[in-house]
Amino acid sequence: MLLWLVLACKSVDPAPSDLDELTHFFYLEFDSEDEARLLDGIDNLQAAWDREGNIAGGVTGVDEAHREAVGMSPKADFSAIYGVFEIVERSGCSADELGELYLYDDQESLFPGKYDDYGRSYDGNQGCFRKGDCDRAEYEVSIAQNIIGKALDYEMVVQLRRLRDEQGDTAAVFVRSYMPSPARVGGDTDGPNGFDQTYQIEVLVPQKASRHIHHYAAWNSGRLVGFGPEAEDFWSQRYLSAVEDWNDSLDLLCGEDKNLWK
């Protein structure tokens, strides 16, 4: 009886309530088995959106722990890392449906003109995640596109996790992605221009009537010859513009273009 009382009274180690800390928490604890703490984090994110509404801004940088969390060597130069985040509410798609959209095979047809070349390979859970029969999926993409007048080639690893509440319903969908090696600019990873590191976390929280809160954060490191410290501002602004374009595309794909993938 005493043991039962001790276990029953044991409190959950709380998730951070500060939005910056919470953003890092979601990236670092993506694989955590402490679902109660992750659910506490979702409650804190919901409270932040209830309080602030749609917001965007900067987020503090990453460190060795962010690389170790995805099985990468902790050694890296973090001095030029910059981070951005946003929280928006989107209508037309549930959190689960946006996960389905991310796992849709023919991404080039959904984002025409965005990529010069695009390929992806799955871990085998694509179908069961989309159906809701499993809660983990992973894929790797190989992308070629043009940026600042040069060819940019890179790979991204994308991981999805569905978190369920006590009733078995979706409490959140997490999407964590990272670049396992530096991008190649003009076929070269060691030239004066480069895109060296990318880490991203997305948290999709269901709302009523096919809506969801979309918390998105990205940390990047890039080099531009002749720009010095201004390179960080260039990459940051360019990435914020890309996020705006991405949001516009998602709004269409969750709206009038939903028939293209659903």
C-alpha positions as CSV (number, residue, x, y, z in Angstrom):
1,M,0.0,0.0,0.0
2,L,2.8,2.4,0.9
3,L,4.6,1.8,-2.5
4,W,1.3,2.5,-4.3
5,L,1.0,5.8,-2.5
6,V,4.5,6.8,-3.3
7,L,4.1,6.0,-7.1
8,A,0.7,7.6,-7.2
9,C,2.1,10.8,-5.7
10,K,5.1,11.0,-8.0
11,S,4.9,14.1,-10.1
12,V,5.9,14.5,-13.7
13,D,9.3,16.3,-14.3
14,P,7.8,19.4,-15.9
15,A,8.7,20.5,-19.4
16,P,10.0,24.0,-19.9
17,S,7.4,26.8,-20.1
18,D,9.8,29.4,-21.6
19,L,9.2,29.3,-25.4
20,D,12.9,29.3,-26.3
21,E,13.7,26.4,-23.9
22,L,10.6,24.6,-25.0
23,T,11.7,24.8,-28.7
24,H,15.0,23.1,-27.8
25,F,13.2,20.6,-25.6
26,F,11.1,19.4,-28.4
27,Y,14.2,18.8,-30.6
28,L,16.3,17.2,-28.0
29,E,13.5,15.0,-26.5
30,F,12.0,13.9,-29.8
31,D,12.9,10.2,-28.9
32,S,12.0,10.5,-25.2
33,E,10.0,7.6,-23.7
34,D,8.7,10.1,-21.0
35,E,5.4,10.7,-22.8
36,A,3.9,12.5,-19.8
37,R,6.7,15.1,-20.0
38,L,6.2,15.5,-23.7
39,L,2.5,16.0,-23.2
40,D,3.3,18.6,-20.6
41,G,5.4,20.4,-23.2
42,I,2.4,20.3,-25.6
43,D,0.2,21.9,-22.9
44,N,2.9,24.6,-22.5
45,L,3.0,25.2,-26.3
46,Q,-0.8,25.4,-26.4
47,A,-0.7,27.9,-23.5
48,A,1.9,30.0,-25.3
49,W,-0.3,30.2,-28.5
50,D,-3.4,30.9,-26.5
51,R,-1.5,33.8,-24.9
52,E,0.5,35.2,-27.8
53,G,-1.3,34.0,-31.0
54,N,0.7,33.8,-34.2
55,I,4.3,34.9,-33.4
56,A,7.8,34.6,-35.0
57,G,11.3,35.6,-34.0
58,G,14.7,34.3,-33.1
59,V,15.7,31.3,-31.0
60,T,19.0,30.6,-29.3
61,G,21.6,28.5,-31.0
62,V,22.4,24.8,-30.9
63,D,25.3,22.9,-29.4
64,E,26.8,19.4,-29.2
65,A,23.7,17.9,-27.7
66,H,21.6,18.7,-30.8
67,R,24.0,16.7,-32.9
68,E,24.3,13.8,-30.5
69,A,20.5,13.6,-30.3
70,V,20.4,12.4,-33.9
71,G,23.6,10.3,-33.7
72,M,26.0,12.7,-35.3
73,S,29.5,13.6,-34.1
74,P,29.3,16.4,-31.6
75,K,32.2,18.2,-33.2
76,A,31.1,21.2,-35.2
77,D,31.6,25.0,-35.4
78,F,28.5,26.6,-33.8
79,S,29.8,30.2,-34.0
80,A,27.8,31.1,-37.1
81,I,24.5,29.3,-36.2
82,Y,21.4,31.4,-36.2
83,G,17.9,30.2,-35.3
84,V,14.4,31.3,-36.2
85,F,11.0,30.2,-35.1
86,E,7.3,30.8,-35.7
87,I,4.0,29.6,-34.3
88,V,0.9,29.8,-36.6
89,E,-2.5,28.3,-36.7
90,R,-3.4,26.7,-40.0
91,S,-6.9,25.7,-41.1
92,G,-7.9,23.0,-43.6
93,C,-5.6,20.3,-42.3
94,S,-5.5,18.4,-39.1
95,A,-2.1,17.7,-37.5
96,D,-2.3,14.1,-38.7
97,E,-3.2,15.2,-42.3
98,L,-0.1,17.5,-42.4
99,G,1.9,14.4,-41.4
100,E,0.3,12.6,-44.3
101,L,1.2,15.5,-46.6
102,Y,4.9,15.3,-45.6
103,L,4.9,11.6,-46.4
104,Y,3.2,12.0,-49.8
105,D,5.6,10.6,-52.5
106,D,5.3,13.1,-55.3
107,Q,6.5,16.3,-53.6
108,E,7.7,17.8,-56.9
109,S,4.1,17.9,-58.2
110,L,3.0,19.7,-55.0
111,F,5.8,22.3,-55.1
112,P,6.4,22.9,-58.8
113,G,9.6,24.7,-59.7
114,K,11.1,24.5,-56.2
115,Y,13.6,21.8,-56.9
116,D,15.9,21.0,-59.8
117,D,16.0,17.4,-58.6
118,Y,14.3,15.6,-55.7
119,G,14.5,12.1,-54.5
120,R,13.5,10.3,-51.2
121,S,13.8,6.9,-49.6
122,Y,11.7,5.6,-46.7
123,D,12.4,3.4,-43.7
124,G,9.3,1.3,-44.6
125,N,6.8,3.0,-42.2
126,Q,5.4,5.5,-44.7
127,G,2.1,3.7,-45.3
128,C,1.3,2.7,-41.8
129,F,2.0,6.2,-40.4
130,R,-0.3,7.7,-42.9
131,K,-3.0,5.3,-42.0
132,G,-2.4,5.8,-38.2
133,D,-1.3,2.2,-37.6
134,C,2.2,3.2,-36.4
135,D,3.5,6.3,-34.8
136,R,7.0,6.6,-36.2
137,A,8.3,7.1,-39.8
138,E,11.6,8.3,-41.3
139,Y,12.8,9.2,-44.7
140,E,15.9,10.7,-46.4
141,V,15.7,13.3,-49.2
142,S,18.3,14.2,-51.8
143,I,17.7,17.7,-53.2
144,A,19.2,19.9,-55.9
145,Q,18.2,23.5,-56.3
146,N,19.6,26.9,-57.3
147,I,20.5,29.5,-54.7
148,I,22.5,32.7,-55.1
149,G,23.1,31.7,-58.7
150,K,24.8,28.5,-57.8
151,A,23.8,24.8,-57.7
152,L,23.0,23.6,-54.1
153,D,23.0,19.9,-53.4
154,Y,22.2,18.4,-50.0
155,E,20.6,15.6,-48.1
156,M,18.1,15.8,-45.2
157,V,17.0,13.2,-42.8
158,V,13.3,13.7,-41.7
159,Q,11.8,11.9,-38.7
160,L,8.1,11.9,-37.8
161,R,6.6,10.9,-34.4
162,R,2.9,10.8,-33.4
163,L,2.3,11.4,-29.7
164,R,-1.0,10.1,-28.3
165,D,-2.9,11.2,-25.3
166,E,-4.4,8.8,-22.7
167,Q,-7.4,8.2,-24.9
168,G,-5.3,7.2,-27.8
169,D,-6.0,10.3,-29.8
170,T,-3.3,12.3,-31.5
171,A,-1.9,14.9,-29.1
172,A,0.8,16.1,-31.4
173,V,2.9,15.2,-34.5
174,F,6.6,16.0,-34.2
175,V,8.8,16.4,-37.3
176,R,12.5,16.6,-36.7
177,S,15.0,17.0,-39.6
178,Y,18.7,17.7,-40.0
179,M,21.4,17.8,-42.7
180,P,23.8,14.9,-42.0
181,S,26.6,16.5,-43.9
182,P,27.4,20.0,-45.4
183,A,25.6,21.0,-48.5
184,R,27.6,21.2,-51.8
185,V,27.6,24.6,-53.4
186,G,28.7,24.4,-57.0
187,G,29.7,20.8,-56.3
188,D,32.1,21.8,-53.5
189,T,31.7,21.5,-49.7
190,D,34.9,23.5,-48.9
191,G,34.4,26.6,-51.1
192,P,33.9,30.2,-49.8
193,N,30.1,29.9,-50.1
194,G,28.4,27.2,-48.2
195,F,25.5,25.9,-46.2
196,D,27.1,23.8,-43.4
197,Q,24.4,22.9,-40.8
198,T,20.7,22.7,-40.6
199,Y,18.5,21.4,-37.7
200,Q,14.7,21.7,-37.7
201,I,11.8,20.9,-35.4
202,E,8.1,21.1,-36.1
203,V,5.4,20.4,-33.6
204,L,1.8,20.1,-34.9
205,V,-0.9,20.4,-32.2
206,P,-4.5,19.5,-33.2
207,Q,-7.2,22.1,-32.8
208,K,-10.9,21.9,-33.5
209,A,-12.4,21.7,-37.0
210,S,-9.4,20.5,-39.0
211,R,-7.1,23.1,-37.7
212,H,-3.7,22.8,-36.0
213,I,-1.0,24.9,-34.4
214,H,2.2,24.7,-36.3
215,H,5.4,25.4,-34.3
216,Y,8.4,25.5,-36.5
217,A,12.0,26.3,-35.7
218,A,15.2,26.0,-37.7
219,W,18.9,26.5,-37.0
220,N,21.3,27.1,-39.9
221,S,24.9,28.0,-40.6
222,G,26.0,29.4,-43.9
223,R,29.0,31.2,-45.4
224,L,29.1,34.0,-48.0
225,V,32.4,35.2,-49.4
226,G,32.9,38.9,-48.8
227,F,29.9,39.3,-46.4
228,G,31.6,38.6,-43.1
229,P,29.1,39.0,-40.2
230,E,26.5,40.1,-42.7
231,A,26.3,36.6,-44.1
232,E,24.3,35.5,-41.0
233,D,21.7,38.3,-41.7
234,F,21.6,37.3,-45.4
235,W,20.9,33.6,-44.6
236,S,18.5,34.4,-41.8
237,Q,16.4,36.7,-44.0
238,R,16.6,34.3,-46.9
239,Y,15.4,31.5,-44.7
240,L,12.6,33.6,-43.2
241,S,11.5,34.3,-46.8
242,A,11.6,30.6,-47.6
243,V,9.5,29.9,-44.5
244,E,6.9,32.4,-45.7
245,D,6.8,30.8,-49.2
246,W,6.5,27.4,-47.5
247,N,3.6,28.6,-45.4
248,D,1.8,30.0,-48.4
249,S,2.2,26.6,-50.2
250,L,0.9,24.7,-47.2
251,D,-2.1,27.0,-46.9
252,L,-2.9,26.2,-50.5
253,L,-2.3,22.4,-50.1
254,C,-4.6,22.4,-47.0
255,G,-7.1,24.5,-49.0
256,E,-8.0,24.6,-52.6
257,D,-5.2,22.3,-53.7
258,K,-5.9,19.6,-51.1
259,N,-7.3,17.3,-53.8
260,L,-3.7,17.0,-55.2
261,W,-2.6,14.7,-52.4
262,K,-5.6,13.7,-50.3
